[in-house]
Amino acid sequence: MRLLIVEDETRLARSLAQGLKAEGFAVDVVHTGTDGLHRATEGEYDLIILDIMLPGMNGYRVCAALRAAGDETPILMLTAKDGEYDEAEGLDTGADDYLTKPFSYVVLVARVRALLRRRGSTGGATPALRVGELVVDRVKRQVARGGVEVTLTAKEFAVLEHLASRAGEVVSKAQILEHGWDFAYDGDPNIVEVYISALRRKLGPGLIHTVRGAGYRLAPADHRG
C-alpha cells in the first residue's frame, strides 16, 4: 500500500517514512500543504498522514479541499496542538482520525492499520486478495499459498501486493516501481527482476508469468494466455 506523509518537521517526516517503509509500505513525503495537496491530487494513495500546522496551506485546508473534490482517501491528522476543539475541527473538515504530538510510533502504526481495515470493510481497498490458492492479506501483511504461510520481506510483499491487486493483468516494471518505491527513486529499474525472482522462489512455480517486453502477470497456475 502507498502512503503520503505531509509534514514540515523534516526529522519527524524522515523517521516516520523510514519506519513505515520497514513495515512494507511505499511512502512519499512532502513538507508543505500546497505540495501535499498537489501530490495527493496527482497520485493514488491508500492513506494520507497530514500535519495540521504546515507552511503555505494548513492541514485543515488541505483536508477540506480533498474532500470537496470527492477524494475519500483516509486521512490521519497530526498536530502539536491539543484540545477537543482542535480535534473537532480536524474531524469536521473530513479527517478520519487525529493524533497529537508527541505520539508513540507503535500507536501511529496501529491507527494506520485500523484506518486501512476500516476502508476495506466499507468498500475501499480490499483487505484480502485471492488469486487461485494464493491469499494476500493487505492489513495483516501475510501471504499464504494452499493454506501454507509464506514469509516475505517488506519489499517482496509490496511487489506481490501490487501484482495481486491487478491479477490477470500485465503489470510493467515501471508500474511496479511506482507502487513499491517512492517517487524520488532513480536507481536501476531492473531491481524489479530481483524481487520477482525471489517471489517465484518462495511462492513456487506457475503464479508469476513473464510477458516478454511488457511486464509480469499474476495468475493461477492453470491460467492460460
C-alpha positions in Angstrom: 0.0 0.0 0.0 1.1 3.5 -0.7 1.1 6.3 1.9 1.7 10.1 1.7 3.2 12.0 4.6 2.7 15.7 4.6 4.9 17.0 7.5 7.1 20.1 7.7 9.3 18.8 10.5 12.0 17.1 8.4 13.4 14.9 11.0 10.0 13.6 12.1 8.9 13.1 8.4 12.1 11.1 7.7 11.7 9.0 10.8 8.1 8.1 10.0 8.9 7.3 6.4 11.8 5.0 7.4 9.6 3.2 9.9 6.6 2.8 7.6 8.9 1.6 4.7 10.3 -1.0 7.1 6.6 -2.1 7.6 6.3 -2.7 3.9 4.6 0.5 2.8 5.7 2.6 -0.1 6.0 6.2 1.3 6.2 9.6 -0.4 7.0 12.7 1.7 6.3 16.4 1.1 6.8 19.3 3.5 4.2 22.0 2.6 0.4 22.0 2.4 0.5 23.1 -1.2 2.8 20.3 -2.2 0.7 17.9 -0.2 -2.5 18.8 -2.0 -0.8 18.6 -5.3 0.8 15.2 -4.6 -2.5 13.8 -3.2 -4.4 15.0 -6.2 -1.9 13.7 -8.8 -1.1 10.4 -7.2 -3.0 7.4 -5.8 -2.6 6.7 -2.1 -4.2 4.3 0.3 -3.8 6.7 3.2 -2.5 10.3 4.0 -0.7 11.3 7.2 -1.3 15.0 7.3 0.1 17.5 9.8 -2.1 20.5 10.6 0.5 23.2 11.1 2.0 23.5 7.6 3.6 26.4 5.7 1.6 27.8 2.8 -1.6 25.9 3.4 -2.6 24.3 6.7 -3.8 20.7 7.1 -7.4 21.7 7.7 -7.5 23.4 4.3 -5.7 20.6 2.5 -8.2 18.1 4.0 -11.2 20.2 3.2 -10.0 20.7 -0.4 -9.5 16.9 -0.9 -13.0 16.1 0.5 -14.6 18.9 -1.6 -13.0 17.3 -4.7 -14.6 13.9 -3.8 -11.3 12.3 -2.6 -12.2 9.7 0.1 -8.6 8.6 0.9 -8.3 8.0 4.7 -6.6 10.9 6.4 -4.8 10.7 9.7 -4.1 14.2 11.1 -1.0 15.1 13.2 -0.7 18.2 15.3 1.3 19.7 18.2 -2.0 21.3 19.3 -4.1 19.7 22.0 -7.7 20.0 23.0 -11.1 18.9 21.9 -11.8 21.9 19.7 -8.8 21.3 17.6 -9.7 17.6 17.2 -13.3 18.5 16.4 -12.1 21.0 13.7 -9.9 18.3 12.1 -12.7 15.8 12.1 -15.2 18.3 10.8 -13.1 19.0 7.8 -13.2 15.3 6.9 -10.2 13.7 8.6 -10.7 10.1 9.7 -8.5 10.1 12.8 -6.4 12.5 14.9 -3.1 12.1 16.7 -1.5 14.7 19.0 2.3 15.1 19.1 4.3 13.7 20.7 2.9 10.3 20.0 4.1 6.7 20.1 5.2 5.3 16.7 3.5 2.0 17.7 0.3 3.8 18.2 0.6 5.6 14.8 1.1 2.3 13.0 -1.9 0.8 14.8 -4.0 3.8 13.8 -2.8 3.5 10.2 -3.7 -0.2 10.1 -7.1 0.4 11.7 -7.9 3.1 9.1 -6.9 0.7 6.3 -9.0 -2.1 7.7 -12.0 0.3 8.0 -11.5 1.4 4.4 -11.5 -2.3 3.3 -14.7 -3.0 5.2 -16.5 -0.1 3.7 -15.8 -0.9 0.1 -12.3 0.8 -0.4 -9.1 -1.2 -0.6 -9.8 -4.9 -0.5 -8.2 -6.3 2.7 -7.5 -9.8 1.3 -6.6 -10.5 -2.3 -7.2 -14.0 -3.6 -5.6 -15.4 -6.8 -6.3 -19.1 -7.0 -4.8 -20.8 -3.9 -2.8 -17.6 -3.1 -4.1 -15.3 -0.4 -2.5 -11.9 0.2 -3.8 -10.2 3.4 -3.1 -6.5 2.9 -3.8 -5.5 6.5 -2.1 -8.3 8.4 0.6 -8.3 5.7 0.5 -12.1 5.5 0.7 -14.4 2.5 -0.3 -18.0 2.1 -0.4 -20.4 -0.8 -2.6 -23.5 -0.4 -3.0 -22.7 3.3 0.7 -22.6 3.9 2.1 -19.3 5.1 4.9 -17.8 3.1 7.3 -15.4 4.7 8.2 -12.4 2.6 10.3 -9.3 3.2 8.6 -5.9 3.2 9.6 -5.1 -0.3 8.7 -8.6 -1.7 5.3 -8.1 -0.1 4.8 -4.7 -1.7 5.6 -6.1 -5.2 3.3 -9.1 -4.7 0.5 -7.0 -3.4 0.6 -4.8 -6.5 0.6 -7.8 -8.8 -2.3 -9.4 -6.8 -4.3 -6.2 -6.9 -4.2 -6.4 -10.7 -4.4 -10.2 -11.0 -4.7 -11.3 -14.6 -3.4 -8.0 -16.0 0.0 -7.3 -17.4 1.9 -5.0 -15.0 5.1 -3.3 -16.3 8.3 -2.8 -14.3 7.6 1.0 -14.3 4.2 0.4 -12.6 5.7 -1.9 -10.0 8.4 0.7 -9.2 5.8 3.4 -8.9 3.9 1.3 -6.4 6.7 -0.2 -4.4 9.3 2.6 -4.3 9.0 6.3 -3.5 8.6 8.8 -6.3 12.2 10.0 -5.9 13.7 6.6 -6.7 16.2 6.9 -9.6 18.0 3.6 -9.3 18.2 0.6 -11.7 14.6 -0.4 -12.7 16.0 -4.0 -13.1 15.8 -4.2 -9.3 12.2 -5.4 -10.0 13.6 -8.6 -11.6 15.4 -9.4 -8.4 12.2 -9.3 -6.4 10.2 -11.2 -9.0 12.9 -14.0 -8.9 12.7 -14.1 -5.1 8.9 -14.3 -5.1 8.9 -17.1 -7.6 11.4 -19.0 -5.4 9.3 -18.5 -2.3 5.8 -18.9 -3.8 6.6 -21.8 -6.2 6.0 -22.1 -9.9 3.1 -21.2 -12.1 1.9 -18.0 -10.5 4.0 -15.1 -11.8 4.2 -15.2 -15.6 6.6 -13.1 -17.7 5.1 -11.3 -20.6 8.1 -10.6 -22.8 8.7 -6.9 -23.5 5.7 -5.9 -21.4 6.0 -7.0 -17.8 4.5 -9.6 -15.5 1.1 -11.2 -14.9 0.0 -12.9 -11.7 -2.5 -15.6 -12.5 -3.4 -19.1 -11.1 -1.3 -22.0 -12.2 -4.0 -23.3 -14.5 -4.4 -19.9 -16.2 -3.6 -19.7 -19.9 -2.9 -16.7 -22.0 
